[in-house]
Amino acid sequence: MTTDVIADVSTETLVRIHQLYGAQSHFIDDGQARAWAGTFTAAGEFHSPSYPAPVVGTAELTRFAERFFAGAGTTRHVLTNVYVESADAVTATVRAYLQIVHTPAGGQSRLVRQTTITDQLAFDGHWRVRRRDVRRDDEPVSQSGEQK
């Protein structure tokens, strides 16, 4: 990540990308698995150390979101500190913090995970995630910034 220069990104691009992330959080939390999967490209990839293997393609992403929603209680994806590192007319790189908060029926909310996501986006009339890499904040990080 470049630390000495802030990317010059158009207001329209920023708004569209923020809409993407807001929609994603609501779709997966509301059980709209197909809509959530549709926020990824057809060959979109989801890589997370919280799960045994990458999830790739619309069908797998849909099943992943269905399984996620099937849990008891309410889960919320809270995405903050969205930073568009770079963007042109058809690609963007975005980093953000993502908290997963779970509230069992009648119970207290608890933070399940705190993560950092790095997304490679593609624009086809709408911004979509081509590849998402999730880094859990409780995982060790090497001096180069790579997760161990």
N, C-alpha and C positions, 0 to 999 in steps of 0.2 A: 504494500500500500504506500502510495506517495504521501509523505507527511508535510512537505513544504509548499505544496500547491493544491488548492481546492479546485476540483473540476468545474469547468464552465458548462453547465447543463441548462438547457432552456426550461422555462417555467412550465411549458406544456408537457415536456418529457417528465419533469419531476412530478407533476400532478398525475399523469397517467400511471407512472410507476407506483406512486403512493396508492392509487386506486387499486392496482393489481394486488398489493399486499393487504390492503383492507379487505378486499373481496376474498382472497385466499383464507384469511383467518376466519371470516364469517362462514364461508362455505364448509370448511372442515369441521368447525365447531357446531354447525347446524345440521350436520349429516348430509350435506349436498355433495356427495362423493364425486359424481360425474362432473359437476361444475368445478370442484376443486381440481380434479385431474385436467380439466380444460384450461386451467391457468398455466399449464406446462405445454411445451411443444409436443407434437405427436410422438416423438422419440425422447421426450424429456426424461431427465435422470434426477433421482433423489438419493444422495449419499449421506448416511448418518451412522456414527459409531453406536447409536442406540439400537440399531437393527442389524440383523445378521448379514444382510446383503443389500446392494443397491436395488432400488425400485426403478424400473425403466419402462417407458411406454404408457400410453393412455390406459390400457386394460389393467396393468399392474398397479398404476397409480390410483385408479378407481377402487380396486380391491383393498389397497393399503388404507385409503381414507374410510372405506366402509368398516374395516376392522377397528380402526382408531375410534370411530364414533360409537361402536358397539359396547364400549366400556360403561360401567355404572357411574352415575353422577354426571357432573358437567365439567368439561375441560375447555379452557380458553387459551388461545394462542395470542400472546401480547407482544407485538412487534414494535420495537422502538429504535431510535437512532439510525434511521435509514440514511445511508450515505451512498449516493451514486458516484462511484469513483471515476467512471468514464462512460461516455455514451456518444454514439454517432447515430445516423439515421436508422440503422437496423440492428445494432448490438449495444449492450450496456453491461457493466459490471457493477453490482450492488452489494454492499455489506450492511448488516443490521444485527441488532440483538433480538433474540427471541426467547421469551419466557413461556414455559408451559405450566399453567396453573390448574389444579384439579380441586373441585369441590364435590365431595360425596353428598348425597341427599341428606339434608338436615345436619351436615357436618361443617367443619372449618375448612377454609381454603388452604391449600399448601402448594408451595412452589415445587414442582416435580423436576424441572430442569431449567438451567440457564444456559443458553447457547449463543454462538455467533454464527450467522449464516453468510455465505458468500455465494451469490447467484450470478450466473451468466445468462443474460436475457437476450431474446430475439424478438424483432418487431415484424409482424405480418399484417399490420393494420391494428393490432393489439400487442402490447408487451406480454410475453410469455416466458416462463422459466425454461431454459434449455438444459441447465444443469444447476443443481443446488448441492452445495457442500456444507454440512453442519459440523461445527466443532463444539463439543460440550465443554463448558467452562471448568468442569471438575476433572478434565483429562489433562495430563501433563503436556506442556508445549516445549519443544526444543528451542534453543537459542535462535534458530533460523525462522521460528514462528510456525513450524510444522507440528502437527499433533503426533505424539509418540504412540 
